[in-house]
Amino acid sequence: MSVRAEVLRDGPIGREEPLGVPRGLKPLHAPLALAGRLVRVLRPVIEIAKLADTHVTIGAVAGDGGAVIWPLLIGPNRAKELLMLGDSLTGADAARIGLVNYAVPAAEVLPKARALVQRLADGPTWAIRWSKLAVNKWLKQQANLIMDAGLAYEALTLTTQDHKEAVKALQEKRKPNYVRRRGGNDDTK
């Protein structure tokens, strides 16, 4: 589909999220509605919030999002470290490394979000909309490159003894004792 056809199809407000997940088709008319949807991309968080992708803590690959978006936001080396260790970050640390855009005290999150919404609402609707679509095309390309393999690896890890042990340990509130085997086959070779 041509860019022009996509623009005509999506209209001034648009109906998809960054990775192409369809949104509701109800028409949005107010600039504030558009701005409210766009502010989710800017993601202000509470500076003491804990953020993590903890797939690895249950013996699973972060194939459904973390492997796609985190390297784009914070670089592959930092993303690998966080995804392979399952470590959490504070909102302040996440903002410092670029995982989120803003980290503010709890009392300032809503005012910050409202200020961003207002700036977007007061801006040039079409330029903002199409800037978002242009960047989202790049995000979709990256998602298409990585998502299939990531989900396949995630599905494979859900068949391993490590995953079963991680889930059992979580239920029993103890540290897992990983056996590093997949379905009885030694997958460390």
C-alpha positions in Angstrom: 0.0 0.0 0.0 1.3 3.4 -0.9 2.0 6.1 1.8 -0.7 8.2 0.3 -3.2 5.3 0.5 -2.2 4.7 4.2 -2.7 8.4 5.0 -6.1 8.5 3.3 -7.1 5.2 5.1 -5.8 6.3 8.5 -7.1 9.8 8.4 -6.0 12.7 10.6 -6.3 10.8 13.9 -5.2 7.3 13.0 -6.2 3.9 14.2 -3.1 2.0 15.1 -0.4 1.8 17.7 3.3 1.7 17.0 3.6 -2.0 16.2 0.4 -2.1 14.0 -2.0 -3.4 16.6 -5.4 -2.2 15.4 -7.3 0.3 17.6 -11.0 1.0 17.9 -12.5 2.5 14.7 -14.6 5.1 16.4 -13.9 8.6 15.0 -12.0 11.0 17.2 -12.7 14.7 16.5 -11.2 16.7 19.3 -7.5 17.6 19.2 -7.4 16.7 22.9 -8.4 13.1 22.0 -5.6 12.8 19.5 -3.1 14.3 22.0 -4.3 12.0 24.7 -3.5 9.0 22.5 -0.2 10.4 21.4 1.0 11.1 25.0 1.2 7.4 25.6 4.2 7.4 23.3 5.9 9.9 25.6 5.2 7.9 28.7 5.9 9.9 31.9 6.4 7.5 34.8 6.8 7.9 38.6 10.6 8.2 39.3 10.4 5.5 42.1 8.4 3.1 39.9 10.0 -0.3 39.2 10.2 -1.3 35.6 11.4 -4.6 34.3 10.9 -7.3 31.7 11.0 -10.4 33.9 10.4 -13.2 31.3 13.8 -14.6 32.1 12.9 -15.1 35.8 10.4 -17.7 34.7 12.8 -19.3 32.2 11.3 -17.6 29.1 12.6 -15.5 26.3 11.3 -11.9 26.2 10.0 -12.5 22.7 6.8 -10.6 22.7 8.0 -7.0 23.0 11.2 -6.5 25.1 13.4 -8.1 22.4 11.8 -5.8 19.9 11.5 -2.4 21.5 14.1 -2.3 24.3 17.1 -2.5 21.9 15.6 0.4 19.9 15.2 2.5 23.0 18.4 1.7 24.9 20.7 -0.1 22.5 21.3 -3.8 22.1 24.0 -4.2 24.8 22.0 -2.6 27.6 18.8 -4.3 26.4 20.6 -7.7 26.5 21.9 -7.1 30.0 18.4 -6.2 31.3 16.5 -8.9 29.4 19.0 -11.7 30.2 19.2 -10.8 33.9 15.6 -9.7 34.5 16.8 -6.8 36.6 14.4 -3.9 37.4 15.1 -0.2 37.1 13.6 2.7 38.9 11.6 5.1 36.8 14.5 7.6 37.2 17.0 5.1 35.9 14.7 4.1 33.0 14.5 7.8 32.0 18.2 8.3 32.4 19.0 5.4 29.9 16.1 6.3 27.5 13.7 3.5 28.3 11.0 6.1 29.1 10.9 9.8 28.3 10.2 11.3 31.7 10.4 10.3 35.4 8.8 12.6 37.8 7.6 12.5 41.4 4.3 10.8 41.9 2.4 14.0 42.4 3.7 15.4 39.1 2.9 12.4 36.8 -0.7 13.5 36.0 0.2 17.2 35.6 3.2 16.2 33.3 0.9 14.0 31.2 -1.7 16.8 31.0 1.0 19.3 30.0 2.2 17.0 27.2 -1.4 16.4 26.1 -2.0 20.1 25.9 1.2 20.7 23.9 0.2 18.1 21.4 -3.4 19.4 21.3 -2.1 22.9 20.6 0.3 21.7 17.9 -0.2 21.1 14.1 -2.4 18.0 14.1 -1.4 16.7 10.7 2.3 17.2 11.2 2.2 15.5 14.6 0.1 12.6 13.2 2.2 12.0 10.2 5.5 12.3 12.2 4.2 9.6 14.4 3.2 7.4 11.4 6.6 7.9 9.8 8.5 6.7 12.9 6.0 3.9 13.4 6.8 2.5 9.9 10.4 2.1 11.2 9.2 0.5 14.4 7.0 -1.9 12.4 9.9 -2.9 10.2 12.0 -3.7 13.3 9.1 -5.6 14.8 8.7 -7.6 11.6 12.4 -8.4 11.6 12.5 -9.7 15.2 9.0 -10.7 16.5 8.6 -14.0 14.7 12.0 -15.3 16.0 11.4 -13.9 19.4 8.0 -15.5 19.8 9.3 -18.8 18.5 12.2 -18.7 21.0 9.7 -17.8 23.7 7.5 -20.7 22.8 10.5 -23.1 22.9 11.6 -21.9 26.3 8.1 -22.6 27.6 8.8 -26.3 26.9 12.1 -26.4 28.9 12.8 -27.9 32.3 14.1 -24.5 33.3 10.7 -22.9 32.7 8.9 -25.6 34.6 11.4 -25.2 37.5 11.0 -21.4 37.5 7.2 -21.6 37.7 7.3 -24.2 40.4 9.9 -22.2 42.4 7.7 -19.1 42.1 4.7 -21.0 43.3 6.7 -22.4 46.2 8.3 -19.0 47.0 11.9 -20.3 46.6 14.9 -19.7 44.4 14.8 -21.9 41.3 17.3 -24.6 40.8 17.8 -24.6 37.0 18.6 -27.9 35.3 19.3 -26.4 31.9 17.5 -29.0 29.9 14.8 -28.8 27.3 12.4 -31.6 27.1 14.9 -34.1 28.4 17.5 -33.2 25.8 20.7 -31.6 26.8 20.4 -28.1 25.2 23.8 -26.8 26.5 25.8 -28.4 23.8 
